[in-house]
Amino acid sequence: MSSSREVIREDAAAPRGFDALTVLVTLGIVASPWTGVKVIGLPASDVAFVLAAVVLFVKVMTGDRAVSLRLWSFAPVIASFVIVAIDVFSNRAALSTSFGATGNIEGDAVFLGQGGAVLFLLRTAIATTLVFMLVDAETRRWGRVAPVRALTAFVVGTLVSVAVAGARDLTGLTILEQSVTTVGDRSAGLAFHPNSLGQSVALAIPALALAASQHRARPVRTLAVAGAYVLLTWGLLLADSRGALIVSGLVGIMVVLAALSRWRQGRWVVPAGIAVGLVSMYAVPALISGTRLAAGGPLGIADEDVGREQLLAQAWDAFSSSPFVGVGLDAGSGVMVAAFLASSGGIVLLAGFTIFVARAFALQWTRESPLPRSYGSIAILALVLMGLPNNSVNERFDYIAVAAVAACALNLGAARDRRTRRSRFSSRRRREPPAFASPAFLAPFAASGAGAERTPRTARATTRTPLRADGTDLPPAEQASGHRRRRRPTR
């Protein structure tokens, strides 16, 4: 995804390889999109992440690893703990309603509150703080290869889930129990719901661009990346999530424009945008003709939209009744992330998740991160956009790209000094003559010889020349005899 001149190579002194912690973290990230796969009754990714946390704790105690405890990375957990404590001591669980977090509007992924407030706290801790700490510890140990490995593992897990959904769609065979179609003809792959599969695909699009940008462009790799994007597009059609289709289209366009800019082909950005618009006018309607976005789509969508409006209305009522701490995690509602967080935990819970995402976004702009800031910004923006039609806020794959971007900026990026950058830019502009200089402006340079520099004005003003008392110049003979010298008056 990047030219050979822009490839950032790994430092030769950086350690290479893997260990038990690396294997567990990679397995957990690969299994994170498989939200329907259970191991000993628990999600497979949760089992791997918990084991990785135990191994990390042992390594930190023995001095083999180091981990950075960032206060902002604990913001979602702290906010969730405050809301859970309030729920427990005030017995707010009795306020749960039929349109709460366990609502059963057909076709909507309204599953956040299943299992209670304590389970929500545990899921949030794993999805945000623990994932960041594991990726951060890996980055401190292995360097740039660790966040790239995390991004690649997430994309691979998503592609496997799409392949399972595609195999069932083509053959009608159920590879695993989780690949059973849950809503109409929509496929979920290894996810628990088609909307979950669609969200993982939407987030994998910029993650793939981030991972590919760290490798030299070769024909085999280019074909592999292109094939992965084709498979991801197929996954969008199989999941048939309206929000994922819209967000993925926007994110895909941004990735293409960012790639053109990185390839030093900025002059093609506007023509490429026009070409994409013209092609989309004819290709997109045919591509989505069988999806729920098309006019006259499957029945039941109108009822589903009514249910969403009811959830949003109730979320606003809940937030209005308790704007600071909400009405409780068991009573929150809404199919948008912001609506669910505001109704469940009020400003406290909404601020906790906002701080986590905003800080990761700011780090890549305040530090010289090896990962491209354009792709990193698109990855975080994709997560925010997916929070508009869906309410997935603590799935384990939601913050993989956020953790990779933040860990890379913290451990491998140097702080950016805006004042130094501005002064260097200003001095560079003073040294270099303008490209549009006229021949009259360049004449003194040519007259004084090739490559000669023009004498600065300040130097001309302070030049001392031998003068007579009346102000006229001394002849050369008198200059050599050591007559008194006076400063030439300046105009």
C-alpha positions in Angstrom: 0.0 0.0 0.0 3.0 2.3 0.0 5.9 3.1 -2.3 9.3 1.6 -1.7 10.6 5.0 -0.6 8.1 5.3 2.2 8.5 1.8 3.7 9.7 2.0 7.3 12.1 -0.9 7.9 12.5 -2.5 11.2 15.6 -1.5 13.2 18.3 -4.1 12.9 19.0 -4.0 16.6 15.3 -4.7 17.5 14.7 -8.2 18.8 12.8 -10.6 16.6 10.8 -13.7 17.3 8.0 -14.6 19.6 7.3 -16.2 22.9 4.3 -17.6 24.9 2.8 -14.2 25.5 3.1 -13.3 21.8 1.3 -16.5 20.8 -1.6 -15.9 23.3 -2.0 -12.3 22.3 -2.1 -13.2 18.6 -4.6 -16.0 19.1 -6.8 -13.7 21.1 -6.8 -11.0 18.4 -7.4 -13.6 15.7 -10.4 -15.0 17.6 -11.8 -11.5 18.5 -14.1 -11.3 15.5 -15.4 -14.8 16.3 -17.9 -13.5 18.8 -20.0 -16.6 18.5 -17.3 -19.2 19.2 -17.2 -20.5 22.8 -14.5 -22.3 24.7 -15.5 -23.8 28.1 -18.6 -21.6 27.8 -16.7 -18.4 27.3 -15.8 -16.4 24.1 -12.5 -17.9 22.7 -10.9 -14.4 22.6 -11.6 -13.8 26.3 -9.9 -17.1 27.2 -6.8 -16.2 25.3 -6.6 -12.6 26.6 -7.1 -13.7 30.2 -4.3 -16.3 29.8 -2.1 -13.6 28.2 -2.8 -11.3 31.1 -1.6 -14.0 33.5 1.6 -14.6 31.5 2.2 -10.9 31.3 1.8 -10.5 35.1 4.4 -13.3 35.7 6.8 -11.7 33.2 6.5 -8.3 34.8 7.1 -9.7 38.2 10.3 -11.5 37.0 11.5 -8.4 35.1 11.2 -10.0 31.7 8.6 -7.5 30.4 7.7 -3.9 31.1 4.2 -2.4 30.9 3.2 1.2 30.9 0.1 2.1 33.0 -1.6 5.1 31.3 -4.4 6.7 33.2 -6.4 7.4 30.0 -6.3 3.7 29.2 -8.3 3.0 32.4 -10.9 5.6 31.7 -13.6 3.3 30.4 -13.0 0.8 33.2 -13.1 3.5 35.9 -16.3 5.0 34.4 -17.9 1.6 34.2 -16.9 0.7 37.7 -18.5 3.9 39.0 -21.8 3.1 37.2 -21.8 -0.5 38.4 -21.1 0.7 42.0 -24.0 3.0 41.8 -26.2 0.3 40.3 -25.3 -2.1 43.2 -25.8 0.4 46.1 -28.9 2.1 44.7 -30.5 -1.1 43.4 -31.1 0.5 40.0 -31.3 -2.9 38.3 -35.0 -2.9 39.1 -35.4 -0.1 36.5 -34.7 -2.5 33.6 -37.3 -2.2 30.8 -38.3 -4.3 27.8 -36.5 -1.8 25.5 -33.3 -1.9 27.6 -30.0 -3.3 26.7 -31.5 -6.7 26.3 -34.2 -5.6 23.9 -35.1 -8.1 21.2 -35.9 -5.9 18.2 -35.6 -8.3 15.3 -32.5 -7.7 13.2 -30.8 -5.3 15.6 -27.6 -6.1 17.5 -29.0 -4.9 20.9 -27.1 -7.4 23.0 -24.8 -5.2 25.1 -26.5 -5.7 28.5 -26.9 -9.5 28.4 -25.4 -11.0 31.5 -25.8 -7.9 33.7 -23.8 -4.8 34.6 -20.8 -6.7 36.1 -20.3 -8.7 32.9 -20.4 -5.4 31.0 -17.6 -4.1 33.3 -15.5 -7.2 32.6 -16.1 -7.1 28.9 -15.1 -3.4 28.9 -11.9 -4.1 30.8 -10.9 -6.8 28.4 -11.8 -4.8 25.2 -10.1 -1.6 26.2 -7.6 -1.6 29.0 -6.3 -5.2 28.7 -6.1 -5.2 24.9 -4.1 -1.9 25.0 -1.8 -3.2 27.8 -1.0 -6.4 25.9 -0.3 -4.7 22.6 1.7 -2.0 24.4 3.8 -4.7 26.2 4.4 -6.5 22.9 5.4 -3.2 21.2 7.9 -2.4 24.0 9.5 -5.9 23.5 9.4 -6.5 19.8 9.2 -3.0 18.3 7.2 -2.1 15.2 6.5 -5.6 14.3 4.1 -6.0 17.3 1.4 -3.6 16.3 1.7 -4.7 12.6 1.3 -8.3 13.8 -1.8 -7.3 15.9 -3.4 -5.6 12.9 -2.7 -8.5 10.6 -4.1 -11.0 13.1 -7.3 -9.0 13.3 -7.7 -9.0 9.5 -6.9 -12.7 9.3 -9.6 -13.5 11.9 -12.1 -11.4 10.0 -11.3 -13.1 6.7 -11.7 -16.5 8.3 -15.1 -15.5 9.6 -16.1 -14.3 6.2 -14.9 -17.5 4.6 -17.1 -19.5 6.9 -20.1 -17.4 6.1 -19.3 -17.7 2.4 -18.9 -21.5 2.6 -22.3 -21.8 4.2 -23.8 -19.5 1.6 -22.4 -21.4 -1.3 -22.8 -25.0 -0.1 -25.6 -24.7 2.5 -23.4 -26.6 4.9 -23.0 -25.5 8.5 -19.3 -25.6 9.3 -19.8 -24.5 12.9 -22.9 -23.9 14.9 -22.2 -20.2 14.8 -22.4 -20.0 11.0 -26.2 -20.6 11.1 -28.1 -17.7 9.5 -29.6 -15.7 12.4 -31.8 -13.2 10.6 -33.4 -14.1 7.3 -30.8 -14.8 4.6 -28.1 -12.9 6.4 -24.9 -14.8 7.3 -23.0 -14.3 10.6 -19.9 -16.4 9.9 -18.2 -17.1 13.2 -19.9 -14.0 14.8 -23.0 -14.2 17.0 -24.9 -11.9 14.7 -24.6 -10.5 11.1 -24.2 -7.0 12.4 -21.1 -8.1 14.4 -19.6 -9.6 11.2 -20.4 -6.4 9.3 -18.7 -4.3 11.9 -15.6 -6.4 12.0 -15.3 -6.2 8.2 -15.8 -2.4 8.3 -13.0 -2.0 10.9 -10.7 -4.5 9.0 -10.6 -2.3 5.9 -8.4 0.5 7.4 -6.6 -2.1 9.6 -5.4 -3.9 6.4 -4.2 -0.6 4.9 -2.2 0.1 8.1 -0.6 -3.3 8.1 0.2 -3.3 4.4 1.8 0.1 4.6 4.7 -1.3 6.6 5.8 -3.8 3.9 7.5 -3.2 0.6 5.1 -3.4 -2.3 5.7 -6.7 -4.2 3.5 -8.4 -6.7 2.5 -11.3 -4.4 1.8 -9.0 -1.5 -0.2 -6.6 -3.7 -2.3 -9.5 -5.0 -2.8 -10.8 -1.5 -4.0 -7.4 -0.3 -6.3 -7.0 -3.3 -7.8 -10.5 -2.7 -8.3 -9.7 1.0 -10.3 -6.6 0.0 -12.4 -8.6 -2.4 -13.2 -11.1 0.3 -14.1 -8.4 2.8 -16.5 -6.9 0.2 -18.1 -10.3 -0.1 -18.4 -10.4 3.7 -20.3 -7.1 3.7 -22.8 -8.5 1.2 -23.2 -11.7 3.2 -23.7 -9.8 6.5 -26.1 -7.4 4.8 -25.7 -4.8 7.6 -26.9 -1.5 6.4 -24.7 0.5 8.7 -21.6 -1.6 7.8 -22.3 -1.2 4.1 -22.5 2.6 4.3 -19.6 3.0 6.7 -17.4 0.6 4.7 -18.1 2.5 1.5 -17.0 5.8 3.1 -14.0 4.3 4.7 -13.0 2.5 1.5 -13.0 5.8 -0.4 -10.9 7.5 2.3 -8.4 4.7 2.2 -8.0 5.0 -1.6 -7.5 8.8 -1.4 -5.0 8.4 1.4 -3.1 5.8 -0.6 -2.9 8.2 -3.6 -1.6 10.9 -1.3 1.1 8.6 0.2 2.2 7.4 -3.2 3.1 11.1 -4.1 0.2 11.0 -6.6 -1.8 13.8 -5.0 -2.6 15.2 -8.5 -4.7 12.2 -9.1 -6.9 12.6 -6.0 -9.5 14.8 -7.6 -9.7 12.8 -10.9 -9.8 9.6 -8.8 -12.7 11.0 -6.7 -14.6 11.9 -9.8 -14.0 8.5 -11.4 -15.1 6.8 -8.2 -18.3 8.9 -8.1 -19.1 8.0 -11.7 -18.4 4.3 -11.3 -20.4 4.3 -8.1 -23.5 5.6 -9.9 -23.7 2.4 -11.9 -21.8 -0.2 -9.9 -23.2 0.5 -6.4 -26.9 0.1 -7.3 -26.1 -3.3 -8.9 -23.9 -4.3 -6.0 -26.5 -3.6 -3.3 -29.5 -4.6 -5.3 -30.1 -7.7 -3.1 -29.3 -6.0 0.2 -31.5 -4.2 2.7 -30.2 -0.9 1.5 -32.0 -1.3 -1.9 -35.5 0.1 -2.4 -38.1 -2.5 -1.9 -35.8 -4.7 0.2 -36.9 -7.5 2.6 -40.0 -7.1 4.6 -39.7 -6.2 8.2 -37.2 -3.3 7.8 -39.9 -0.7 8.4 -40.8 -2.4 11.6 -37.1 -2.6 12.5 -36.7 1.2 12.0 -39.7 1.9 14.2 -38.1 -0.2 16.9 -34.9 1.8 16.5 -36.8 5.0 16.9 -38.5 3.7 20.0 -35.1 2.8 21.5 -33.6 6.2 20.7 -36.6 8.0 22.2 -36.4 6.0 25.4 -32.6 6.5 25.5 -33.2 10.3 25.4 -35.8 10.1 28.2 -33.5 8.0 30.3 -30.6 10.5 29.8 -32.9 13.4 30.5 -34.0 11.9 33.8 -30.4 11.3 35.0 -27.8 13.1 32.8 -24.7 12.5 34.9 -24.9 8.8 35.8 -27.7 7.5 33.6 -30.3 5.0 34.7 -28.1 1.9 35.0 -26.4 -0.6 32.6 -29.4 -2.9 32.9 -31.8 -0.2 31.9 -30.0 1.7 29.2 -31.4 1.6 25.6 -30.6 2.8 22.2 -29.0 1.3 19.1 -26.3 4.0 18.9 -23.2 3.8 21.0 -23.6 7.4 22.2 -27.3 6.8 23.0 -26.6 3.6 24.9 -23.7 5.0 26.9 -25.6 8.3 27.7 -28.8 6.5 28.8 -26.9 3.8 30.8 -24.1 5.8 32.5 -24.8 9.4 31.6 -22.0 11.8 31.0 -19.6 9.7 33.2 -19.7 6.6 31.1 -19.8 8.6 27.8 -16.7 10.6 28.9 -14.8 7.4 29.9 -15.0 5.9 26.4 -14.5 9.2 24.7 -11.2 9.9 26.6 -9.9 6.5 25.6 -10.5 6.9 21.9 -9.7 10.6 21.7 -6.3 10.1 23.5 -5.3 7.4 21.0 -6.3 9.7 18.1 -4.3 12.6 19.5 -1.2 10.5 20.2 -0.5 9.9 16.5 -0.6 13.6 15.8 1.5 14.8 18.7 4.2 12.1 18.2 6.1 11.0 15.1 4.5 7.5 14.9 5.9 5.0 12.4 2.4 4.1 11.4 0.9 6.4 8.8 -1.3 9.0 10.5 -3.8 9.0 7.6 -4.6 5.4 7.9 -4.6 5.5 11.7 -7.1 8.4 11.7 -9.3 6.5 9.2 -9.2 3.4 11.5 -10.4 5.4 14.5 -12.9 7.3 12.4 -14.4 4.0 11.2 -14.9 2.9 14.8 -16.7 6.2 15.5 -18.9 6.0 12.4 -19.9 2.4 13.2 -21.2 3.6 16.5 -23.9 5.6 14.7 -26.0 2.7 13.4 -24.8 0.0 15.9 -24.2 -0.1 19.7 -21.2 -2.4 19.8 -19.1 -0.7 22.5 -17.1 -3.5 24.1 -16.6 -6.3 21.6 -13.0 -7.4 21.8 -12.2 -6.5 18.2 -13.5 -2.9 18.5 -10.3 -1.4 19.8 -7.5 -3.5 18.2 -6.6 -0.7 15.7 -6.9 1.9 18.4 -4.5 0.0 20.7 -2.0 -0.6 17.9 -2.0 3.1 16.9 -1.6 4.3 20.5 1.1 1.7 21.4 3.2 2.5 18.3 3.0 6.2 18.9 3.9 5.9 22.6 6.8 3.5 22.3 8.3 4.2 18.8 7.4 7.8 18.1 9.3 10.9 19.2 7.5 13.9 20.5 6.8 16.5 17.9 7.9 20.1 18.6 5.7 22.5 16.7 7.9 25.5 17.4 11.0 23.7 16.1 9.1 22.5 13.0 7.9 26.0 12.3 11.3 27.6 12.7 12.9 25.0 10.4 10.3 25.6 7.8 10.7 29.4 8.0 14.5 29.2 7.6 14.2 26.8 4.7 11.9 29.3 2.9 14.4 32.1 3.5 17.3 30.1 2.1 15.6 28.9 -1.0 14.8 31.4 -3.8 11.2 31.3 -5.0 10.6 29.1 -8.0 8.6 31.9 -9.8 11.5 34.4 -9.6 11.8 36.6 -12.6 15.0 36.9 -14.7 15.6 40.4 -13.2 15.6 38.9 -9.7 18.1 36.2 -10.7 20.4 38.6 -12.6 22.6 39.5 -9.6 23.2 35.8 -9.0 24.3 35.2 -12.6 26.5 38.3 -12.6 28.4 37.3 -9.5 29.2 33.8 -10.9 27.5 30.4 -10.9 26.4 29.3 -7.5 27.4 32.6 -5.9 25.1 34.0 -3.2 23.8 37.5 -3.0 25.3 39.6 -0.2 22.7 40.1 2.6 21.4 43.6 3.0 22.6 43.8 6.6 26.1 43.0 5.5 26.0 45.8 2.9 24.8 48.3 5.4 27.7 47.7 7.8 30.6 47.6 5.3 33.4 50.1 6.2 35.2 51.9 3.3 38.1 54.4 3.6 36.9 58.0 3.1 38.4 61.5 3.0 37.2 64.3 5.2 34.8 65.5 2.6 33.3 62.1 2.2 34.9 61.0 -1.1 36.7 57.7 -1.5 40.4 57.4 -0.9 42.6 56.4 -3.8 44.2 52.9 -3.5 47.6 54.3 -2.7 46.3 56.4 0.2 44.2 53.4 1.5 47.4 51.4 1.8 49.2 54.2 3.8 46.8 53.7 6.7 44.7 56.8 6.6 41.8 57.1 9.0 38.7 55.2 7.9 35.2 56.4 8.3 31.9 54.6 8.0 30.0 55.2 4.7 26.7 56.8 5.5 23.8 54.5 4.8 20.6 55.6 3.2 
